[in-house]
């Protein structure tokens, strides 16, 4: 187990959809960096942003708060946020806070991108 | 003896003392995992405890470095891990401030058997109790 794995971010596009892949632990220290990435992405008012959390080994309430804020921001401009989290610890914290119904969560990036809303 | 003083006074307690800074909260998770593993808690228990201890300590530090040091005591009694945390080395009143939020509270509620906050002359003490789900 990597005891204190700092978060890192990789931004790519899949079929025109921005996909932010996150690696490491998202806690109160790393959450601002995630917020900055998502605010930058939301500024372009995309139809969909995918956040791949498969390589996230830890997510706390501050990380959850960032994701919820990003979801609200994107939806307010007609977009959406989809998460990729098949077996990561992310699902556990999503479930106990009741947020699994709030987010669209897919097993793979391809599935998340395929579920994009119709273009505006 | 209050719930919150159990961990700090237990003979076998593990005490962690770190600057009250967000970037160091990972050390509380590592320590929680190490103590829980040492006492036979399951993998799922340990994952829950890493998150619960993170939320507990977050409630004392918040998102910015704070004055003083964060003290965290871990003790296991009868298959139950008790964790207690407080800040030391702060001016009177400064340690009365808590930084927890609704989401953090919801996570703690879901993960531990019991948790609480005690406010005394020296500031806030927060604590949690979590019994091993392995039944050992």
Interface residues (C-beta under 8 A of the other chain):
Chain A: X1 X3 X4 X25 X27 X28 X29 X31 X32 X58 X60 X61 X62 X64 X65 X89 X92 X93 X96 X97
Chain B: X22 X23 X25 X26 X27 X29 X30 X33 X47 X48 X50 X51 X54 X55 X58 X61 X62 X63 X101 X103 X104 X106 X107 X110 X111
